[in-house]
C-alpha cells in the first residue's frame, strides 16, 4: 500500500529557500522587506514542492495585509494612563515594524460598536486581520466575527475566546500564588479589588481568589468589582478600609488602582505595609516609583504584545493557528507587603 506523501508546509518552503517563514509570507503577499532575487527563489522553491499559501492567505491577496486592526473599549483618557495597554501596544508595534506593517487602532464605546467597526474594516479590505481583547462571558464578537471569516487572534483564556486562536496567561495560578504569599506573611483578612464583573479574565481571577482562600481556610475574604480607573480603585479601597474588620492585605487587578489605594491608605492615616499590605497586577514603572514600592504580579507585557502580533501573522499566512500560553505572572515582592501589625 502506498503511503500518502507528507503535506508540504510553509516551513518546508522556508527551509529549502534558506529564508524565514515571515519572508515566505511577505513574498506571497507582495509585501516589502524581501528582495526580488529572494522573492523569485521562494516562488521557484514553492513551485518545485507544489506548495501554495493557505486558502485564508490567498483570499487576502487583494486586502491590506500590511495593516492590523485593534479596537479597545476604553475611554481615551483612561487608555492614556493605563501602563498595560501602552506596553502591550508597543510590543505589537515592535513586531509590525519588522514586517513594515501598521496598526489601525480605534477606541469604541461598547461591543456592538466594536463588531460594526471590524465588519466595516474587513469588508472594506482595510485590514488583513485583527487582535481581539477584553473578552466577556458569551462574548457576542465570537459568532459575529466568525461569520465574516475575520482572521483574528484573541487575547484571553481559551475558555472565553470561542475557538479563536488565543494568547493567554494563567491568571488563576498567579492569583493563587498571590494569596498564598500573603497568607504566609500572616494575613488572614485578604481582599481583592477587581475589574468589571463582566470581563472574562476578572471572572477567572475572582474564582481563583475564592478557591485559594477557601483552600487555606481563610474566611475574611472580600472582593469588589469596579472599573480600572484610579478613582474607582480609590473608592473601593476607601470602602474596604472603613469596615470594622478591615482587610490587612488587598490585591488589585491593575497597578493604577493599587497606586490609588496606597494614596487612600495614607490619607486615612494607615501605614503601608504595617497596617495594610498592597499587591498590584502588571508590574509597570508606576509600581517602582510609588513609596513604598508596590509588590506586584509581574510579566513582560511588551513581549506579550509581540507574541500576540506574531500569532496573528501565523493565522493570516496559514503557518499556525494554535493557542499559546505565555509565562505566568510571577510575584515580585517589594516594600508594600509585609506581616500584619499584631
C-alpha positions as CSV (number, residue, x, y, z in Angstrom):
1,X,0.0,0.0,0.0
2,X,1.4,3.4,-1.0
3,X,1.8,5.9,1.8
4,X,0.4,9.4,1.3
5,X,3.2,12.0,0.8
6,X,3.6,14.2,3.8
7,X,1.9,17.6,3.4
8,X,4.3,20.3,2.4
9,X,4.2,23.3,4.7
10,X,5.5,26.9,4.7
11,X,8.3,25.6,7.0
12,X,9.5,23.3,4.2
13,X,9.5,26.1,1.6
14,X,11.4,28.4,4.0
15,X,14.0,25.7,4.8
16,X,14.6,24.8,1.2
17,X,14.8,28.5,0.2
18,X,17.0,29.3,3.1
19,X,14.7,32.1,4.5
20,X,12.3,32.6,7.4
21,X,8.6,31.8,7.4
22,X,8.0,35.5,7.5
23,X,9.9,36.0,4.3
24,X,7.8,33.4,2.5
25,X,4.7,35.1,3.8
26,X,5.9,38.6,2.7
27,X,6.8,37.2,-0.8
28,X,3.4,35.7,-1.4
29,X,1.6,38.7,0.0
30,X,3.6,41.1,-2.1
31,X,4.8,43.0,0.9
32,X,8.1,45.0,1.2
33,X,11.1,43.6,3.0
34,X,12.1,40.8,0.6
35,X,14.4,41.4,-2.4
36,X,13.4,40.5,-5.9
37,X,16.0,37.8,-6.1
38,X,14.8,36.2,-2.8
39,X,11.2,36.5,-3.9
40,X,12.0,34.7,-7.1
41,X,13.8,31.9,-5.2
42,X,10.9,31.5,-2.8
43,X,8.4,31.2,-5.7
44,X,10.7,28.7,-7.5
45,X,11.0,26.5,-4.4
46,X,7.3,26.7,-3.7
47,X,6.6,25.6,-7.3
48,X,9.1,22.7,-7.0
49,X,7.5,21.5,-3.8
50,X,3.9,22.0,-5.0
51,X,3.1,24.4,-2.2
52,X,0.7,27.3,-2.3
53,X,-0.5,29.6,0.5
54,X,-3.3,28.6,2.8
55,X,-6.7,29.5,1.4
56,X,-7.2,32.2,4.1
57,X,-3.9,33.8,3.0
58,X,-4.9,33.6,-0.7
59,X,-8.2,35.2,0.0
60,X,-6.3,38.2,1.4
61,X,-4.4,38.9,-1.8
62,X,-6.5,42.0,-2.5
63,X,-6.6,43.2,1.1
64,X,-4.4,45.4,3.1
65,X,-2.5,42.6,4.8
66,X,0.1,45.2,5.9
67,X,-2.5,46.7,8.4
68,X,-3.6,45.0,11.6
69,X,-6.8,46.2,13.4
70,X,-7.2,46.7,17.2
71,X,-10.3,48.1,18.9
72,X,-10.3,48.8,22.6
73,X,-13.3,49.5,24.7
74,X,-11.9,52.2,27.0
75,X,-12.3,55.9,27.4
76,X,-9.4,57.7,25.7
77,X,-8.2,59.4,28.9
78,X,-8.0,56.1,30.8
79,X,-6.2,54.3,28.0
80,X,-3.6,57.1,28.1
81,X,-3.0,56.5,31.8
82,X,-3.0,52.6,31.7
83,X,0.5,51.3,31.5
84,X,-0.6,47.8,30.5
85,X,-2.0,48.9,27.1
86,X,0.9,51.2,26.4
87,X,3.3,48.4,26.9
88,X,1.1,45.9,25.1
89,X,0.7,48.2,22.0
90,X,4.5,48.9,22.0
91,X,5.1,45.1,21.9
92,X,2.7,44.7,18.9
93,X,4.3,47.7,17.1
94,X,7.8,46.2,17.6
95,X,6.8,43.1,15.5
96,X,4.8,45.1,13.0
97,X,7.8,47.4,12.3
98,X,9.9,44.3,11.5
99,X,7.4,43.5,8.7
100,X,6.8,47.1,7.5
101,X,3.2,46.8,8.8
102,X,1.0,49.3,10.6
103,X,-1.6,49.2,13.4
104,X,-5.1,50.6,12.9
105,X,-6.2,51.5,16.5
106,X,-9.7,52.6,17.4
107,X,-11.4,53.2,20.8
108,X,-15.0,52.1,21.0
109,X,-17.8,52.6,23.5
110,X,-19.2,49.0,23.6
111,X,-19.0,45.6,21.9
112,X,-21.7,46.3,19.4
113,X,-19.8,49.3,18.1
114,X,-16.6,47.1,18.0
115,X,-18.4,44.4,15.9
116,X,-19.7,47.0,13.5
117,X,-16.2,48.5,13.2
118,X,-14.5,45.2,12.4
119,X,-17.2,44.3,9.9
120,X,-16.6,47.6,8.1
121,X,-12.8,47.2,8.2
122,X,-12.9,43.7,6.9
123,X,-15.5,44.1,4.2
124,X,-13.8,47.4,3.1
125,X,-10.5,45.4,2.7
126,X,-8.8,47.8,5.1
127,X,-7.1,45.2,7.4
128,X,-5.6,41.8,7.0
129,X,-6.6,40.6,10.5
130,X,-7.4,41.7,14.0
131,X,-6.4,41.5,17.6
132,X,-9.3,40.9,20.0
133,X,-9.0,41.9,23.6
134,X,-11.1,42.0,26.9
135,X,-13.3,39.0,26.3
136,X,-16.7,38.7,28.1
137,X,-18.6,35.5,29.0
138,X,-20.7,34.6,25.9
139,X,-18.9,37.3,24.0
140,X,-21.1,38.5,21.0
141,X,-18.0,39.2,19.0
142,X,-17.2,35.5,18.6
143,X,-20.2,34.5,16.4
144,X,-20.3,37.8,14.6
145,X,-16.6,37.9,13.5
146,X,-16.6,34.2,12.8
147,X,-19.5,34.7,10.4
148,X,-17.4,37.1,8.3
149,X,-14.3,34.9,8.5
150,X,-12.1,37.6,10.0
151,X,-8.6,36.3,10.7
152,X,-8.0,37.1,14.4
153,X,-6.1,36.3,17.5
154,X,-7.8,36.6,20.8
155,X,-6.1,37.8,24.0
156,X,-7.6,35.7,26.7
157,X,-8.1,32.3,28.2
158,X,-9.2,29.7,25.5
159,X,-12.4,29.1,27.5
160,X,-13.5,32.6,26.7
161,X,-12.5,33.0,23.1
162,X,-14.9,30.8,21.2
163,X,-12.3,28.9,19.2
164,X,-10.3,31.9,18.0
165,X,-6.5,31.1,18.4
166,X,-5.6,32.8,21.7
167,X,-2.5,34.1,23.5
168,X,-3.0,34.0,27.3
169,X,-1.5,34.0,30.7
170,X,-2.5,31.6,33.5
171,X,-4.2,34.2,35.8
172,X,-5.7,31.5,38.1
173,X,-2.3,30.2,39.0
174,X,-1.0,33.7,39.6
175,X,-3.9,34.7,41.8
176,X,-3.3,31.6,43.9
177,X,0.4,32.4,44.3
178,X,-0.5,35.9,45.5
179,X,-2.9,34.7,48.1
180,X,-0.5,32.0,49.4
181,X,2.2,34.6,49.6
182,X,0.1,37.0,51.7
183,X,-1.2,34.1,53.9
184,X,2.4,33.0,54.5
185,X,3.2,36.6,55.8
186,X,0.4,36.1,58.4
187,X,-2.6,37.8,56.7
188,X,-6.0,36.3,57.4
189,X,-8.2,39.0,56.1
190,X,-7.4,39.5,52.4
191,X,-9.5,41.5,49.9
192,X,-9.4,41.8,46.1
193,X,-10.2,44.9,44.1
194,X,-11.0,43.5,40.7
195,X,-12.1,44.8,37.2
196,X,-15.6,44.9,35.9
197,X,-17.7,41.8,36.7
198,X,-18.5,41.1,33.1
199,X,-14.9,40.7,31.9
200,X,-13.8,37.1,31.5
201,X,-10.4,37.5,33.0
202,X,-11.9,39.3,36.0
203,X,-14.2,36.3,36.5
204,X,-11.2,33.8,36.3
205,X,-9.3,35.8,38.9
206,X,-12.4,36.1,41.1
207,X,-13.0,32.4,41.1
208,X,-9.3,31.6,41.7
209,X,-9.2,34.0,44.6
210,X,-12.2,32.4,46.3
211,X,-10.7,28.9,45.7
212,X,-7.3,29.8,47.1
213,X,-8.8,31.5,50.2
214,X,-11.1,28.5,50.8
215,X,-8.2,26.1,50.4
216,X,-6.2,27.9,53.0
217,X,-9.2,28.1,55.4
218,X,-9.3,31.9,55.3
219,X,-12.8,33.3,55.9
220,X,-12.0,37.0,55.8
221,X,-12.2,37.4,52.1
222,X,-14.0,40.1,50.2
223,X,-14.0,41.1,46.6
224,X,-15.1,44.4,45.0
225,X,-15.8,44.6,41.2
226,X,-15.1,48.1,39.8
227,X,-13.6,49.9,36.8
228,X,-9.8,50.1,36.1
229,X,-9.5,53.8,36.7
230,X,-7.6,55.2,39.7
231,X,-10.6,56.9,41.2
232,X,-12.6,53.7,41.1
233,X,-9.8,51.8,42.8
234,X,-9.6,54.6,45.4
235,X,-13.4,54.4,46.2
236,X,-13.2,50.6,46.5
237,X,-10.2,50.8,48.8
238,X,-11.8,53.5,51.0
239,X,-14.9,51.3,51.4
240,X,-12.8,48.3,52.4
241,X,-10.7,50.2,54.9
242,X,-13.7,51.8,56.6
243,X,-15.1,48.4,57.7
244,X,-14.6,47.3,61.3
245,X,-12.8,44.2,60.3
246,X,-10.9,45.8,57.5
247,X,-8.6,43.7,55.4
248,X,-4.9,43.6,56.3
249,X,-4.0,43.0,52.7
250,X,-5.5,44.0,49.3
251,X,-4.8,42.5,45.9
252,X,-5.6,44.8,42.9
253,X,-6.3,43.9,39.3
254,X,-4.0,46.6,37.9
255,X,-1.3,49.0,39.0
256,X,-3.3,52.2,38.6
257,X,-5.9,51.0,41.2
258,X,-3.1,49.9,43.5
259,X,-1.3,53.2,43.4
260,X,-4.6,55.0,44.1
261,X,-5.2,52.5,47.0
262,X,-1.8,53.4,48.5
263,X,-2.8,57.1,48.4
264,X,-6.1,56.4,50.2
265,X,-4.4,54.4,52.9
266,X,-2.0,57.3,53.6
267,X,-4.9,59.8,53.7
268,X,-6.6,57.6,56.3
269,X,-3.5,57.5,58.5
270,X,-2.7,53.9,57.7
271,X,0.9,52.8,57.1
272,X,1.8,50.5,54.2
273,X,2.7,47.7,54.9
274,X,2.3,47.7,58.7
275,X,-1.4,48.4,58.7
276,X,-2.3,47.2,55.2
277,X,-0.3,45.4,52.6
278,X,-0.9,46.2,48.9
279,X,-0.2,43.9,45.9
280,X,-0.7,45.1,42.3
281,X,-1.1,43.3,38.9
282,X,1.0,44.3,35.9
283,X,4.3,45.4,37.2
284,X,4.8,48.7,35.5
285,X,7.1,51.6,36.3
286,X,4.4,53.0,38.5
287,X,4.9,50.2,41.0
288,X,8.6,51.1,41.3
289,X,8.0,54.8,41.7
290,X,5.4,54.6,44.5
291,X,6.6,54.9,48.1
292,X,6.9,52.3,49.3
293,X,7.4,50.5,46.0
294,X,4.5,48.2,45.2
295,X,4.8,44.4,45.3
296,X,3.3,43.1,42.0
297,X,2.5,40.1,39.9
298,X,5.0,40.7,37.1
299,X,5.1,39.7,33.5
300,X,6.7,41.1,30.4
301,X,3.7,42.9,28.8
302,X,5.9,44.2,25.9
303,X,6.9,40.7,25.0
304,X,3.3,39.5,25.4
305,X,2.2,42.1,22.8
306,X,4.9,40.9,20.5
307,X,3.7,37.2,20.8
308,X,0.2,38.3,20.0
309,X,1.3,40.0,16.8
310,X,3.4,37.0,15.7
311,X,0.5,34.7,16.4
312,X,-1.8,36.9,14.2
313,X,0.7,36.7,11.3
314,X,0.7,32.9,11.7
315,X,-3.1,32.9,11.4
316,X,-3.0,35.3,8.3
317,X,-0.4,33.3,6.4
318,X,-1.7,29.9,7.5
319,X,1.5,28.8,9.1
320,X,0.0,28.5,12.6
321,X,-3.4,28.6,14.3
322,X,-2.7,27.2,17.7
323,X,-3.3,28.9,21.1
324,X,-0.3,29.9,23.0
325,X,0.2,30.2,26.8
326,X,2.9,32.6,27.7
327,X,4.7,32.6,31.1
328,X,2.5,33.0,34.1
329,X,2.8,36.3,36.0
330,X,5.2,35.9,38.9
331,X,5.5,37.5,42.3
332,X,7.9,40.4,42.7
333,X,7.9,41.3,46.5
334,X,8.7,44.9,47.4
335,X,8.1,47.3,50.3
336,X,4.3,47.4,50.1
337,X,3.8,43.9,51.5
338,X,4.9,42.5,54.9
339,X,3.5,40.8,58.0
340,X,0.4,42.4,59.5
341,X,0.8,44.5,62.6
342,X,-0.1,42.4,65.7
